[in-house]
Amino acid sequence: MKISVGLYGTSAHQIALAMIQGFNKHYLLFRQTCREAKTRFEQGDWLGVHKAVRERIRFYDDRVDECVERLRSEFDAQGLDDATWQQVKLLYIGLLLNHKQPELAETFFNSVTTKILHRTYFHNDFIFVRPTISTENLEADSDPTYRSYYADADGLRGAIRSIVTDFGWQRPFADLERDVGHVYHAIRRFLQDVPKREFNFQIQVLGSAFYRNKAAYLIGKAINGATEYPFTIPVLHDDEGRLYLDTILLDAWRIGLLFSLSRAYFMVDMEVPSGYVQFLRAIMPNKPRSEIYIMLGLGKQGKTMFFRDFIYHLHHSEDKFIMAPGIRGLVMLVFTLPSYPYVFKIIKDVFGSSKNMDKATVKKKFMLVKQVDRVGRMADTLEFSNVMFPLDRFDREILDELERLAPSCYEIDGDQLIIKHLYIERRMEPLNIHLERMEKSGNADGLEHAIREYGNAIRELAQANIFPGDMLWKNFGVTRYGRVVFYDYDEIEYMTDCNFRAIPPAPDYETEMSGEVWYPVGRNDVFPEEFATYLLASPLLRKVFMKHHRDLLSPGFWQDAQQKIRAGHVEDFFPYPQEIRFCHTPPQAA
């Protein structure tokens, strides 16, 4: 039955109210778990930290599904006519005029609406294709976005002390005066060219700490005239559970690495998230707003902003999508747009013969990556459904591959190619191509660095309870900072689900030379000494790998990592180099 009401009709108004109530419930729960991050940090509840990150991932979809069910059951939403949906949207806009998270609420409206309407309605009359409410200069009612401090040359120590103590952690510092001195001298060295008489700053510090893993990060900037100096101070626990300041990051690019999508999302309590994003963008102008929202745990908003930016780029570019360079995968079909720094991944209908899995399993693996600590070694992905691309931007090779390997994953509607499900991630140079380039150019240092990074990536993933599974070079990429990151997830497993074994001796020489397996192999059995067979055929690569990572080829390393994980141990992973830490003690993680 079609329902038609006037602009101020009861049904449209109640639907708009139900939708904003659904969003407000979501953000209330989101802020609550972020606020509790402070308590988890104070208590050193590191397993609780990881549990909270996993659970928060589900918050958004759960509230969207709740809202959709309410609209269907109370208002017969699937039977509403076009005029009513337009009225609902207009009334919803009115409810956002004094809202503190209007951009997030608009995205929530889109998520609910697109679950009810057919994609032919995905245009500006029915959803928020572009934002309608400005987030510029939004002010929080209770907690300001940032606090301000003032310091001249003699008062800087006092300002640093106040900045730290104002966060009000209910756990003592081991030696705050010592740490304040470390920070003070690091700043003075960094600003050694600034005359003392000109050393007169306003210091702005974001009101909530950024919690992740075993650290809290204080993020701010110092303003001296027309010059701004960003900074971040990590706060950690020592072995006795007391707090200390580990270092101060004073380079914008180092701060940007904290917000890499290869790391876990932050927990940050924000009344006005757009204020935090605006502040962070001033510190990291080259970091897309979409990635900042994602790293703040607001993944759906990040996806919305990413896609708006992508559509804008398509309108202002002419190059065609092509198959991504590198060895073709057995599970994913991967294409890219040369002018845009991302790759697009589709799960094939037809897998390679060696892959014993289905699409549902692959999707679970990708979700697992979002829920764990990626420790800077796994690329995060943006997941989309029913994405419309201009058909004329695809070269013939991609269309042929789609028809041959993924016919159920797309359809053509007029001049649009609709991809039913895909993942998008940052483009990197595949490690196998990088190594070939280093070999051909005779760059021995670059080759050694890449192999050392590759082994460190495997090592750190293992310590974070992730076994990559397929460790071929082609499944890793090299970032623009030279860091090696894993990006092929169809065979990953939790370390604790694997059984690492040594290959037992053959009963006789003939059996050993036969090429047949003479020992039973379980589904999750892993024999590390076999890694060398398919990784280290090149004598040069073998030599470098054995120099740095010989222990990865024996069960001992893996079994030791498992034992620590099962005992509840959580490793320290530092997103900055050891040499800039104040304590100068070796980190536990490699």
C-alpha positions in Angstrom: 0.0 0.0 0.0 1.3 3.4 -1.0 1.4 6.1 1.8 1.2 9.7 0.8 1.4 12.6 3.3 2.0 16.3 3.1 5.2 18.0 3.9 4.3 18.3 7.6 2.4 15.0 7.7 2.7 12.9 10.7 4.2 9.8 9.0 7.1 11.7 7.4 7.9 13.5 10.6 7.9 10.4 12.7 10.1 8.6 10.2 12.6 11.4 10.3 12.5 11.3 14.1 13.0 7.5 14.1 16.0 7.9 11.9 17.7 10.6 14.0 17.0 8.6 17.1 18.6 5.6 15.5 21.7 7.6 14.8 21.8 9.3 18.2 21.7 5.9 19.9 24.6 4.7 17.7 26.8 7.7 18.5 25.9 7.5 22.2 27.2 3.9 22.3 30.2 4.9 20.2 31.2 7.7 22.6 30.7 5.4 25.6 33.1 2.8 24.4 35.6 5.5 23.4 35.3 7.2 26.8 35.9 3.8 28.5 39.2 3.6 26.6 40.7 5.9 29.3 39.8 3.4 32.0 41.1 0.4 30.0 44.4 2.3 29.6 44.6 3.2 33.2 44.0 -0.4 34.2 46.4 -1.8 31.7 43.6 -4.0 30.3 45.3 -4.7 27.0 43.1 -7.7 26.1 40.1 -5.6 26.8 41.4 -2.9 24.4 41.5 -5.4 21.6 38.0 -6.8 22.5 36.6 -3.2 22.5 38.0 -2.5 19.0 36.4 -5.7 17.7 33.1 -5.0 19.2 33.0 -1.4 18.1 33.3 -2.5 14.4 29.7 -3.9 14.7 28.1 -0.9 16.3 27.2 0.9 13.1 25.7 -1.9 11.1 23.7 -3.1 14.2 22.1 0.3 14.6 21.4 0.6 10.9 19.7 -2.8 10.9 17.7 -1.8 14.0 16.5 1.4 12.4 15.6 -0.4 9.1 13.6 -2.9 11.0 11.7 -0.2 12.9 10.9 1.7 9.8 9.6 -1.4 8.1 7.5 -2.6 11.0 6.1 0.7 12.2 5.8 2.7 9.0 5.8 0.1 6.1 8.9 1.9 4.8 9.1 -0.3 1.7 5.7 1.0 0.6 6.4 4.7 0.9 6.0 6.8 -2.2 8.6 9.1 -3.7 7.0 12.3 -2.3 7.1 10.9 1.2 10.8 10.0 1.0 11.6 13.5 -0.2 9.6 14.9 2.7 11.4 12.7 5.2 14.8 13.9 3.9 13.7 17.6 4.2 12.4 17.1 7.7 15.6 15.2 8.7 17.7 18.1 7.5 15.8 20.3 9.8 16.7 18.0 12.7 20.4 18.5 11.9 20.6 22.3 12.1 21.9 22.3 15.7 23.3 18.8 15.7 27.0 18.2 16.7 27.6 15.3 14.3 25.5 16.3 11.2 27.9 14.8 8.7 27.7 11.4 10.5 23.9 11.6 10.8 23.6 12.3 7.0 25.7 9.2 6.3 23.5 7.2 8.7 20.4 8.4 6.8 22.0 7.1 3.6 22.8 3.8 5.1 19.3 3.2 6.3 17.6 4.5 3.1 19.8 2.5 0.7 18.8 -0.7 2.6 15.2 0.0 1.8 15.2 1.7 -1.6 16.4 0.2 -4.9 19.7 1.6 -6.3 17.8 3.6 -9.0 16.8 5.9 -6.1 20.4 6.6 -5.1 20.4 10.2 -6.2 20.2 13.6 -4.5 16.4 13.6 -4.1 16.4 10.6 -1.7 19.9 10.5 -0.1 22.7 12.9 0.8 24.9 12.6 -2.3 26.6 15.9 -1.1 26.5 17.2 2.5 23.9 19.8 3.2 24.9 20.9 6.7 28.2 22.7 7.2 30.5 21.4 9.9 32.7 24.5 9.9 33.2 26.1 13.3 30.9 23.7 15.2 31.4 24.1 18.9 31.0 21.4 21.6 28.5 22.1 24.4 30.6 20.5 27.2 34.0 19.4 26.1 36.0 21.8 23.9 37.7 20.3 20.9 41.1 21.6 22.2 42.5 23.3 25.2 44.9 26.2 25.0 48.1 26.8 27.0 50.7 29.6 26.9 54.4 29.4 27.4 57.4 31.7 27.1 60.9 30.5 27.3 60.8 30.1 31.1 57.3 28.7 31.3 57.5 25.9 28.8 58.2 23.3 31.4 55.1 24.3 33.3 53.0 24.3 30.2 54.2 20.7 29.3 53.4 19.6 32.9 49.9 21.1 32.7 49.2 19.6 29.3 49.9 16.1 30.7 48.2 16.4 34.1 45.1 17.9 32.6 44.2 14.5 31.1 43.6 13.3 34.7 44.8 9.8 34.5 44.1 7.8 37.7 47.6 6.2 37.7 50.8 7.8 38.9 53.7 8.7 36.7 57.1 7.1 37.3 58.9 10.4 37.2 56.9 13.2 35.5 59.6 15.8 36.1 62.2 13.7 34.3 59.8 13.2 31.4 58.9 16.9 31.2 62.6 17.6 31.0 63.0 15.1 28.1 60.2 16.8 26.2 61.5 20.3 27.0 65.0 19.5 25.7 63.7 17.7 22.6 61.6 20.8 21.8 64.6 23.1 22.3 66.8 21.0 20.1 64.1 21.0 17.4 63.6 24.8 17.7 67.3 25.7 18.1 67.1 28.3 15.4 64.3 30.2 17.1 65.7 33.0 19.3 64.8 32.8 23.0 63.2 36.2 22.9 60.8 34.9 20.2 59.9 31.8 22.1 56.4 32.7 22.9 53.7 30.2 21.9 50.1 29.4 22.2 49.8 25.6 22.5 46.6 23.9 21.4 46.0 20.3 22.5 43.1 18.1 21.5 40.8 17.5 24.5 40.7 13.8 24.3 43.7 11.5 24.2 44.0 9.0 21.3 44.0 5.5 22.7 45.3 2.5 20.7 46.9 -0.7 21.8 49.0 0.0 24.9 49.5 3.7 24.4 47.7 7.0 24.8 48.7 9.8 22.4 48.5 13.5 23.2 48.1 15.5 19.9 48.5 19.2 19.5 50.3 22.1 17.9 52.2 25.1 19.0 51.5 28.4 17.3 54.1 31.2 17.1 53.0 34.0 14.8 52.4 32.6 11.4 54.3 29.3 12.1 52.7 26.2 13.5 54.6 23.2 15.0 52.6 20.0 15.3 53.5 17.5 18.0 52.4 14.1 19.5 53.4 12.7 22.9 52.9 9.0 23.4 52.2 7.9 27.0 53.0 4.3 28.1 53.1 2.0 31.1 56.4 0.9 32.5 57.0 -2.6 33.9 55.5 -1.6 37.2 52.4 -0.1 35.7 53.4 3.5 36.2 53.0 6.0 33.3 55.8 7.7 31.4 56.2 9.9 28.3 58.0 7.8 25.7 59.0 10.5 23.2 57.7 13.5 21.4 57.0 13.4 17.6 57.7 16.8 16.0 57.6 16.0 12.3 54.3 16.1 10.5 55.2 13.1 8.4 55.9 11.0 11.5 52.6 12.0 13.0 51.0 11.1 9.7 52.3 7.5 10.1 50.3 7.1 13.3 47.3 7.5 11.1 48.3 4.9 8.6 45.5 2.6 7.5 47.8 -0.3 8.2 47.4 0.3 11.9 44.5 -0.2 14.3 41.8 2.5 14.7 42.0 5.0 17.6 39.6 5.3 20.4 38.8 9.0 20.9 36.0 10.6 22.8 34.7 13.4 20.5 31.5 15.4 20.9 32.2 17.2 17.6 34.2 14.8 15.4 34.5 17.3 12.5 36.4 19.6 14.9 39.0 16.9 15.5 39.2 16.2 11.8 39.7 19.9 11.0 42.5 20.1 13.7 44.2 17.0 12.4 44.1 18.2 8.8 45.9 21.3 9.9 48.7 19.1 11.2 48.6 16.6 8.3 47.4 18.6 5.2 48.3 15.7 2.9 46.2 13.2 4.8 42.7 12.8 3.2 39.9 13.6 5.5 38.4 10.2 4.6 41.4 8.4 6.1 41.3 10.6 9.3 37.6 9.7 9.9 38.4 6.0 9.4 41.3 6.1 11.8 39.0 7.8 14.4 36.8 4.7 14.2 34.2 6.4 12.0 34.7 4.0 9.1 31.3 4.6 7.4 31.9 8.4 7.3 35.4 7.7 5.9 33.9 5.6 3.1 31.3 8.2 2.3 34.0 10.9 2.0 36.3 8.7 0.1 33.7 7.9 -2.5 32.8 11.6 -2.9 36.4 12.4 -3.6 36.7 9.5 -6.0 33.6 10.6 -8.0 35.1 14.1 -8.2 38.4 12.6 -9.4 36.5 10.7 -12.1 34.9 13.8 -13.3 38.3 15.5 -13.7 40.3 12.7 -15.3 40.2 10.8 -18.5 42.4 7.7 -18.1 40.9 4.2 -18.1 40.9 1.5 -15.4 43.4 -1.2 -16.1 44.4 -4.5 -14.6 46.7 -3.9 -11.6 50.4 -4.7 -12.4 51.9 -7.8 -10.8 51.1 -11.5 -10.8 47.4 -12.2 -11.1 45.9 -13.6 -7.9 43.9 -16.9 -7.7 41.1 -15.4 -5.6 40.9 -11.6 -6.3 40.5 -9.8 -9.6 42.4 -6.5 -9.1 42.2 -3.4 -11.2 43.4 0.2 -10.8 43.1 3.7 -12.2 46.6 4.9 -13.0 45.8 8.5 -11.9 44.4 7.4 -8.6 46.5 5.8 -5.8 44.2 2.9 -5.0 43.4 -0.6 -6.2 39.9 -2.1 -6.6 39.5 -5.8 -5.6 36.7 -8.2 -6.5 36.3 -11.7 -5.2 36.2 -14.0 -8.2 33.5 -16.5 -8.9 36.2 -19.0 -10.1 39.1 -19.5 -7.8 42.4 -21.2 -8.6 42.5 -24.9 -8.2 44.7 -24.7 -5.1 42.3 -22.5 -3.2 39.9 -24.6 -1.2 37.4 -21.9 0.0 34.4 -19.9 -0.9 33.4 -16.2 -1.1 31.9 -16.2 2.4 35.2 -17.4 3.9 37.2 -14.7 2.0 34.8 -12.0 3.3 35.3 -13.3 6.9 39.1 -13.0 6.4 38.8 -9.4 5.3 36.6 -8.6 8.3 39.1 -10.3 10.6 41.8 -7.8 9.4 39.6 -4.9 10.5 39.1 -6.4 13.9 42.7 -7.1 14.8 45.8 -5.0 15.6 47.3 -4.5 12.1 50.6 -3.3 13.8 51.5 -1.3 10.6 51.8 -4.6 8.6 48.4 -5.2 7.0 46.6 -2.9 4.6 43.1 -1.8 5.6 40.4 -2.0 3.0 37.2 0.0 2.3 34.3 -2.4 1.5 31.6 -1.2 -0.9 28.4 -2.7 -2.5 26.6 -1.8 -5.7 29.2 0.8 -6.9 28.4 2.4 -10.2 31.4 3.2 -12.5 31.3 4.8 -16.0 31.5 1.9 -18.4 33.5 3.7 -21.0 36.4 4.1 -18.5 37.2 0.4 -18.5 39.6 -1.2 -20.9 38.5 -4.4 -22.7 40.9 -6.6 -20.7 39.0 -5.9 -17.4 35.6 -6.5 -19.0 36.8 -9.8 -20.4 38.2 -10.8 -17.0 35.0 -9.9 -15.3 33.0 -11.9 -17.8 35.3 -14.9 -17.5 36.1 -15.0 -13.8 33.4 -12.9 -12.0 30.2 -12.9 -14.0 28.0 -12.8 -10.9 29.9 -9.8 -9.5 28.8 -7.1 -11.9 26.1 -6.0 -14.3 25.9 -3.4 -17.0 23.0 -0.8 -16.8 23.1 1.5 -19.8 26.4 3.4 -19.7 27.2 2.3 -16.1 29.1 -0.8 -14.9 27.8 -1.8 -11.5 30.2 -3.8 -9.2 28.1 -5.6 -6.7 30.8 -6.0 -4.1 34.4 -4.8 -3.9 37.3 -3.8 -1.7 39.4 -0.7 -2.2 42.9 -0.2 -0.7 46.0 2.0 -1.1 48.1 1.0 -4.1 51.6 -0.2 -3.3 54.4 -1.6 -5.4 54.3 -5.4 -5.1 57.3 -6.7 -3.3 58.3 -9.2 -6.0 58.4 -6.3 -8.5 60.3 -4.2 -6.0 62.9 -6.9 -5.5 63.4 -7.5 -9.2 63.9 -3.7 -9.6 66.5 -3.7 -6.8 68.3 -6.7 -8.3 68.4 -5.3 -11.8 69.6 -1.9 -10.7 72.3 -3.4 -8.4 70.9 -1.7 -5.4 72.1 -4.1 -2.7 71.1 -1.8 0.2 67.6 -1.4 -1.2 67.3 -5.2 -1.6 68.5 -5.9 1.9 66.2 -3.3 3.4 63.2 -4.8 1.6 64.0 -8.4 2.7 64.7 -7.3 6.2 61.3 -5.4 6.2 59.6 -8.5 4.8 60.8 -10.7 7.6 60.0 -8.1 10.2 56.4 -7.9 8.8 56.0 -11.7 9.2 57.6 -11.6 12.6 55.4 -8.7 13.9 52.2 -10.2 12.5 53.0 -13.5 14.3 53.5 -11.6 17.5 50.1 -9.9 16.9 48.5 -13.4 16.5 48.3 -13.4 12.7 49.7 -16.1 10.5 49.8 -14.8 6.9 49.4 -18.2 5.3 50.5 -17.5 1.8 53.8 -15.7 2.3 54.9 -15.4 -1.4 56.6 -12.1 -2.2 53.7 -11.1 -4.5 51.3 -10.9 -1.5 53.3 -8.1 0.1 53.7 -4.5 -1.0 56.2 -1.7 -0.4 54.8 1.7 0.8 56.2 5.0 -0.2 58.1 5.0 3.1 59.8 1.7 2.3 57.7 -0.3 4.8 56.6 -3.8 3.7 52.9 -4.5 4.2 50.8 -7.6 3.7 47.7 -7.4 1.6 46.5 -10.9 0.6 44.1 -12.2 3.2 42.4 -15.3 1.9 44.6 -17.6 3.8 45.3 -15.8 7.0 44.7 -17.5 10.3 45.1 -16.7 14.0 48.4 -18.0 15.2 46.7 -19.8 18.0 44.7 -21.9 15.4 47.9 -23.2 13.7 50.0 -26.2 14.6 53.7 -25.4 13.8 55.7 -28.6 13.3 59.1 -29.8 12.3 59.2 -32.3 9.4 59.9 -35.7 10.9 62.9 -37.7 9.6 62.2 -39.9 6.6 62.2 -43.6 7.4 64.7 -44.3 4.7 66.7 -42.6 1.9 64.4 -43.8 -0.9 61.3 -42.4 0.9 63.1 -39.0 1.4 64.0 -38.8 -2.3 60.7 -40.0 -3.6 59.1 -36.5 -3.4 56.0 -38.0 -1.6 54.9 -36.9 1.8 55.8 -39.6 4.4 54.1 -38.0 7.4 50.4 -37.1 8.3 49.4 -33.5 7.7 46.5 -31.9 9.5 44.4 -29.0 8.1 46.2 -26.4 10.2 49.6 -27.9 10.3 52.4 -25.6 9.2 56.0 -26.7 8.5 58.2 -23.5 8.6 61.2 -25.2 7.0 59.1 -25.5 3.8 59.0 -21.7 3.5 62.5 -21.7 2.0 61.4 -24.0 -0.9 59.1 -21.5 -2.5 60.6 -18.3 -1.2 64.3 -18.6 -1.5 65.1 -20.1 -4.9 67.3 -17.1 -5.7 70.8 -17.5 -4.0 71.0 -13.8 -3.4 67.6 -13.5 -1.7 68.4 -16.7 0.3 71.7 -15.2 1.5 70.1 -11.9 2.7 67.0 -13.7 4.2 69.2 -16.2 6.2 71.3 -13.3 7.5 68.3 -11.6 9.2 65.5 -14.1 9.5 66.9 -17.7 9.7 64.7 -18.3 12.8 61.5 -18.0 10.8 62.4 -21.2 9.0 62.1 -23.3 12.2 59.1 -24.1 14.5 60.8 -22.6 17.5 60.0 -18.9 16.7 56.4 -19.7 15.9 55.8 -21.9 18.9 57.3 -19.3 21.2 55.1 -16.6 19.8 52.1 -18.8 20.3 53.0 -19.5 23.9 53.2 -15.8 24.7 49.9 -15.1 23.0 48.1 -17.9 24.9 49.6 -16.6 28.2 47.9 -13.2 27.5 51.0 -11.3 26.6 50.5 -8.3 24.4 53.6 -7.1 22.5 54.7 -3.5 22.3 54.7 -2.2 18.7 56.1 1.3 18.3 55.0 3.4 15.3 58.2 5.4 15.5 61.8 4.5 15.5 63.7 3.2 18.6 66.3 5.9 18.4 63.9 8.8 19.2 62.5 7.1 22.4 63.6 8.8 25.6 64.3 5.6 27.5 66.6 4.1 24.7 65.8 0.5 25.8 65.2 -2.1 23.1 61.5 -2.7 22.4 60.2 -6.2 23.0 58.9 -6.5 19.4 61.3 -6.7 16.5 
